[in-house]
Amino acid sequence: MSAREADIRAAWRKKAKFFHPDSPYANINAFMQAKAAFETLIPPAPQAYRVRAGSRIF
C-alpha cells in the first residue's frame, strides 16, 4: 500500500503542529524526526523552483 503525496503532507502537518515548539505538547526531538522523515519521503523543491515561485506577483 502506498500513500499519495497529499496524504503524506497532511499527516506530517498534523504531527508537526502537535509537536511544534510553540504548542503545549512541545517536543523538539519528535518535531525534528517528523521533519527529517518528511524530507526523506518528499524531497524539497530544487532552488530554481523556489526562486521562481518567490518572484511571482499575485
C-alpha positions in Angstrom: 0.0 0.0 0.0 1.4 3.4 -0.9 0.3 6.9 0.2 -0.2 9.8 -2.0 1.9 12.9 -1.6 -1.1 14.8 -0.3 -1.7 12.2 2.4 1.9 12.3 3.5 1.8 16.1 3.7 -1.5 16.1 5.7 -0.1 13.6 8.2 3.1 15.5 8.5 1.3 18.8 9.1 -0.8 17.1 11.9 2.3 15.7 13.6 4.4 18.9 13.1 1.6 21.1 14.6 1.3 18.7 17.6 5.0 18.6 18.4 5.9 22.2 17.3 7.9 24.0 20.0 5.2 26.6 20.4 2.5 24.0 21.2 1.6 22.8 24.7 2.9 19.4 23.8 6.2 20.7 22.5 8.8 18.0 21.8 11.7 19.3 19.7 13.2 15.9 19.1 9.9 14.4 17.8 9.4 17.5 15.7 12.8 17.2 14.1 12.3 13.5 13.5 9.0 14.2 11.7 10.7 16.9 9.6 13.5 14.5 8.6 11.1 11.7 7.7 9.0 14.2 5.6 12.1 15.4 3.7 13.2 11.8 3.1 9.8 10.9 1.7 9.2 14.1 -0.2 12.5 15.9 -1.1 12.4 19.7 -1.0 11.9 21.5 -4.3 15.0 22.5 -6.2 16.3 26.0 -5.6 15.3 27.1 -9.1 11.6 26.3 -8.3 11.7 28.2 -5.0 13.3 31.2 -6.5 10.7 31.4 -9.4 7.8 30.8 -7.0 9.0 33.5 -4.7 9.3 36.0 -7.6 5.7 35.7 -8.7 3.5 38.7 -8.2 0.0 37.8 -7.1 
